[in-house]
Amino acid sequence: MKVVVVGAGYAGTFAANRIARKVRSAEITPVNPRPDFVERVRLHQRLAGTAAAATPLASMLRDGIASRVGTAERIGDGVLTLGDGTDIGFDYAFLAMGSSVRPMPGAVPVGTWEGAERARAALAALPAGGTVTVVGGGATGIETAAEVAEARPDLRVRLVGSSVAGGFSGRARERVRSGLAGLGVDIVDDRVTEVTDGVVHLCSGAAFASGLTLWAILSGVPGLAARSGLRVDPEGRALVDEYLRCVDDERIFAVGDCAAVPGARFACALAGPQAAHAADALARLAEGRTPGPYSPRYVGRAVTLGRKQAVGQFTHPDDTLRRGYVTGRTAVLLKELASRGGKFAARTGTGA
Ligand SMILES: Cc1cc2nc3c(=O)[nH]c(=O)nc-3n(C[C@H](O)[C@H](O)[C@H](O)COP(=O)(O)OP(=O)(O)OC[C@H]3O[C@@H](n4cnc5c(N)ncnc54)[C@H](O)[C@@H]3O)c2cc1C
């Protein structure tokens, strides 16, 4: 059985390793734009110089799985076509391309390897007294602003978002905001309308100079599914059935950020479980058995505030907020365990 996996992030790497464990006859080919596994949840650390965030992909894949460096351009009729024109035939395919960033002109994106590398170089070149503006009041923006402020206390760091830490409950939200303030981050509750010639313009009409503007918002997904004629949701995520197969082609599974799973948001925490479920579904189908349906289950969400602080918020399985939250060393430890756990799960194809 030939299986091609598009994208070797958390979901794709997990799926490839899980299929190798479950379907002995499978010949698995992951396709990824670079020969590294990128720990996307550490890209804010990468740009601030507190983590490496890249591991050779070969060391993340089980023996016998050979990945291919390339970018998928089109999929359909049992064939995946790469950017260089190569066709790879498949019996089953897994779409695991993750999510995208759409930065405003003048801003550098945090959420891709290339963007983080550009940001890292620009940050290193910024002299003491310079200003960094981080756009996005969600987890990525919070973690980026805090990481930069802690690593470069000689800079002025602003975090601009319409609802900074809005994904946390009242008290936890206050702890996130006071943690940011404690690191010297200025929180600006507003929206950015334009970044021109090093000046950030806001909805309120205010404007300020910014030596480096970082775009810390994930939005949309790579266009492979849409341009291949697979049905997608408004964000471009492939529509899937209860087993995570594309609704237009039962040979193609979609997992992780690029899958339109009802109730799912962009999250590393869901990438592994979805990959596990889809790989297990493939194994069952191969044996002529019926797989079980998938539904996302959450336990919480957490942000780091530099290397010494974090806030974790517990949630109900449907991702609605509980009142409970943790801070301090416990939260730092839990968040670090979750980040390491995501990588470990991808490498072993277990634990999700
Ligand atoms: C700074 C930061 C912090 C984050 N923190 C958290 C967190 O604490 N908790 C959490 O749950 N989530 C977090 N996230 C979100 C999390 O990183 C994503 O939800 C997760 O990476 C999704 O996994 P994935 O496997 O679907 O996609 P990815 O990990 O993005 O992997 C997708 C892979 O597909 C490749 N690809 C894309 N297009 C193609 C193509 N056409 N052909 C071949 N390959 C392709 C990409 O290059 C990449 O290697 C964070 C994100 C960022 C940026």
The ligand as a Gaussian input file, in Angstrom:
#p B3LYP/6-31G(d) Opt

LIG

0 1
 C        4.822000      30.642000      18.027000
 C        3.724000      29.617000      18.056000
 C        3.334000      29.039000      19.268000
 C        2.328000      28.078000      19.289000
 N        1.973000      27.541000      20.500000
 C        1.030000      26.579000      20.531000
 C        0.670000      25.963000      21.770000
 O        1.202000      26.310000      22.826000
 N       -0.273000      24.986000      21.766000
 C       -0.883000      24.578000      20.610000
 O       -1.756000      23.687000      20.664000
 N       -0.582000      25.141000      19.419000
 C        0.355000      26.129000      19.350000
 N        0.679000      26.711000      18.151000
 C       -0.019000      26.255000      16.940000
 C        0.651000      24.971000      16.425000
 O        1.995000      25.213000      16.134000
 C       -0.059000      24.443000      15.178000
 O       -1.417000      24.313000      15.448000
 C        0.556000      23.097000      14.797000
 O        1.884000      23.275000      14.371000
 C       -0.286000      22.408000      13.724000
 O        0.335000      21.201000      13.387000
 P        0.254000      20.687000      11.886000
 O        1.016000      19.429000      11.824000
 O       -1.165000      20.712000      11.435000
 O        1.007000      21.821000      11.020000
 P        2.527000      22.274000      11.068000
 O        3.172000      21.914000      12.331000
 O        2.495000      23.712000      10.675000
 O        3.212000      21.430000       9.905000
 C        2.814000      21.592000       8.549000
 C        3.966000      21.160000       7.654000
 O        3.491000      21.103000       6.301000
 C        4.424000      21.764000       5.449000
 N        3.730000      22.192000       4.209000
 C        2.925000      23.255000       4.028000
 N        2.480000      23.309000       2.770000
 C        3.016000      22.234000       2.129000
 C        2.927000      21.732000       0.807000
 N        2.181000      22.327000      -0.143000
 N        3.635000      20.614000       0.474000
 C        4.397000      19.979000       1.425000
 N        4.498000      20.405000       2.703000
 C        3.810000      21.513000       3.049000
 C        4.942000      22.890000       6.321000
 O        6.156000      23.433000       5.823000
 C        5.113000      22.156000       7.653000
 O        6.346000      21.468000       7.722000
 C        1.676000      27.685000      18.084000
 C        2.067000      28.261000      16.865000
 C        3.072000      29.217000      16.837000
 C        3.481000      29.822000      15.512000

